[in-house]
Amino acid sequence: MALINNTIGKDYFQLCRDKLAEILLLELPNQSTLQENEDLNFAKIWQDRKRPFNASELPALNLTIESVAYGTKNIGQREANPIYSIDIYDAKVSTEDEDADKLVSDSTWQIARTIQFILDSPVYATLGSTLKGYVHRTEVQSIESGMAEMTNDNRFSILRVKFTIKTVSLLVAANAIPYSQLNTTVKLEGSDKGFFYQVIQN
């Protein structure tokens, strides 16, 4: 006979992924205005998209839970250390003054640097007040280059920002945080290319 009779809800590392999308969708458009850089004006962030991107969709961000390493176990909970990947895709075409390789490299690294600064900022040390007490440490771990492709005059660039969080994982299913209490300002939408986050418009 089954001994666990409660529904197992979302864990904090899953809710943290949604908070990451919310933070970036609020801060990146603001930085787009401040830096006068349209490449930072993201209206959506893809969630774990597997389908390839085409040039017309770029620049694009894809957010994935890469792995979760479990640590110390206590009664009712245990330490969970997820690693998130934020993949940055961009493409540029050469101009009379600048080569496409340089343009796309400069663009993706500025996006990555901006994401790193936002996520490492003290104001988001616990990803906001909703998760305070459950998120104990956050940091950007690395920025890595991905494989880039070339078609016609387009030059593609891919960078991966790895972000780690030290949090807890609930072992008592009845205590899982209700999704409605997360108080995010984003919603998850679906399309034939995958799921993506967008800011809720009032």
C-alpha positions in Angstrom: 0.0 0.0 0.0 1.3 3.5 -0.9 2.4 5.5 2.2 2.6 8.9 0.5 -0.9 10.2 -0.1 -0.3 13.9 -0.7 0.2 15.5 -4.1 3.8 16.3 -4.8 3.9 19.9 -6.0 6.6 22.1 -7.6 9.8 22.4 -5.6 11.7 25.6 -5.0 14.3 25.0 -7.7 11.4 24.9 -10.2 9.9 28.1 -8.8 13.3 29.8 -8.9 13.4 29.2 -12.6 10.2 31.1 -13.0 11.6 33.9 -10.8 14.7 34.1 -13.0 12.6 34.7 -16.0 10.6 37.3 -14.2 13.7 39.2 -13.1 15.2 39.2 -16.5 12.0 40.3 -18.3 11.8 43.2 -16.0 15.4 44.3 -15.9 16.6 43.7 -19.4 14.1 46.0 -21.2 15.0 48.7 -18.6 18.7 48.2 -19.4 17.8 48.4 -23.1 16.5 51.9 -22.4 19.4 53.0 -20.2 22.1 51.6 -22.5 20.2 52.6 -25.7 20.7 49.0 -26.8 17.7 47.4 -28.6 19.3 44.0 -28.4 18.5 43.9 -24.6 14.8 44.6 -25.2 13.6 41.0 -24.7 9.8 40.5 -24.7 10.0 36.8 -24.0 12.3 34.1 -22.6 12.0 30.6 -23.8 11.7 27.7 -21.3 13.8 24.7 -22.2 13.3 25.1 -25.9 14.7 22.2 -28.0 13.8 23.4 -31.5 16.5 25.4 -33.3 16.2 29.1 -33.7 16.2 30.9 -37.1 17.7 34.3 -37.7 14.4 36.1 -37.7 13.8 35.1 -34.0 17.1 36.5 -32.7 18.3 37.7 -30.3 16.7 35.1 -28.1 17.1 33.7 -24.6 16.5 30.1 -23.5 16.3 29.2 -19.8 16.9 25.6 -18.7 17.4 23.8 -15.4 20.7 22.1 -16.3 21.1 19.9 -13.1 20.3 19.7 -9.4 22.9 18.5 -6.9 21.5 17.5 -3.6 23.3 18.1 -0.3 22.6 17.7 3.4 19.3 16.1 4.3 17.2 17.2 7.3 13.8 16.2 8.5 11.3 17.5 6.0 13.8 19.1 3.6 17.2 18.8 2.1 19.7 21.1 0.5 19.3 21.5 -3.3 21.8 23.3 -5.6 20.4 23.7 -9.1 22.4 25.0 -12.0 20.5 27.0 -14.6 21.6 27.7 -18.1 20.6 30.9 -19.8 21.5 30.5 -23.5 21.9 33.7 -25.6 21.4 33.4 -29.3 22.2 36.3 -31.7 23.0 36.9 -35.3 24.4 39.9 -37.2 25.1 40.9 -40.8 28.2 42.8 -41.9 27.9 46.5 -42.6 30.2 48.7 -44.6 32.0 49.7 -41.4 32.0 46.5 -39.3 32.4 42.8 -39.8 29.5 40.6 -38.7 31.7 38.4 -36.5 32.7 41.4 -34.4 29.2 42.8 -34.3 27.7 39.6 -33.0 30.5 38.9 -30.6 30.2 42.4 -29.1 26.4 42.0 -28.9 26.2 38.6 -27.2 28.9 39.5 -24.7 27.1 42.7 -23.7 23.9 40.8 -23.2 25.7 38.2 -21.1 27.5 40.8 -19.1 24.2 42.6 -18.4 22.5 39.3 -17.3 25.5 38.6 -15.0 25.3 42.0 -13.4 21.6 41.8 -12.9 21.7 38.3 -11.3 24.7 39.0 -9.1 23.2 42.3 -7.9 22.6 42.3 -4.1 18.9 43.4 -4.7 18.3 39.9 -6.1 20.4 37.9 -3.6 17.4 35.8 -2.7 15.5 36.3 -6.0 13.1 38.6 -4.3 11.1 38.5 -1.0 8.8 35.7 -2.1 11.6 33.1 -1.8 13.4 34.7 1.1 14.4 32.0 3.6 14.4 29.3 1.0 17.1 30.7 -1.3 20.4 31.0 0.6 22.9 32.0 -2.0 22.9 32.9 -5.7 25.7 33.5 -8.1 26.7 33.5 -11.8 29.1 30.6 -12.1 30.4 31.1 -15.6 29.9 32.4 -19.2 30.8 29.9 -21.9 30.9 30.0 -25.7 28.7 27.7 -27.7 28.9 26.4 -31.2 28.1 29.1 -33.8 26.8 28.5 -37.4 27.0 30.5 -40.6 24.3 30.9 -43.3 24.6 33.4 -46.1 25.7 36.7 -44.6 24.5 36.0 -41.1 27.1 35.3 -38.4 25.7 33.5 -35.3 26.9 33.6 -31.7 25.8 31.6 -28.7 26.8 32.2 -25.1 25.7 30.3 -22.1 25.4 31.9 -18.7 25.4 29.4 -15.8 23.7 30.5 -12.7 23.7 28.5 -9.4 21.4 28.7 -6.4 21.7 27.2 -3.0 18.2 26.4 -1.8 16.1 23.7 -0.1 14.1 20.9 -1.5 10.9 19.9 0.3 10.5 16.3 1.4 7.0 16.7 2.9 4.7 16.8 -0.1 1.9 18.6 1.8 4.1 21.6 2.4 4.9 22.3 -1.2 4.4 26.0 -1.9 1.3 26.7 -4.0 2.2 28.0 -7.4 -0.4 30.8 -7.0 1.5 32.2 -4.1 4.7 32.9 -6.0 3.4 36.3 -7.1 5.3 36.5 -10.3 4.7 39.2 -12.9 5.2 36.8 -15.8 3.1 34.0 -17.3 4.0 30.9 -19.3 2.7 30.8 -22.8 2.9 27.9 -25.4 3.6 27.9 -29.1 4.4 25.3 -31.8 8.1 26.1 -31.0 7.9 25.6 -27.3 7.1 27.4 -24.1 8.1 30.9 -23.2 7.7 33.5 -20.4 6.2 36.9 -21.0 5.4 39.8 -18.7 1.8 40.0 -17.6 0.3 43.1 -19.2 -2.1 45.0 -16.9 
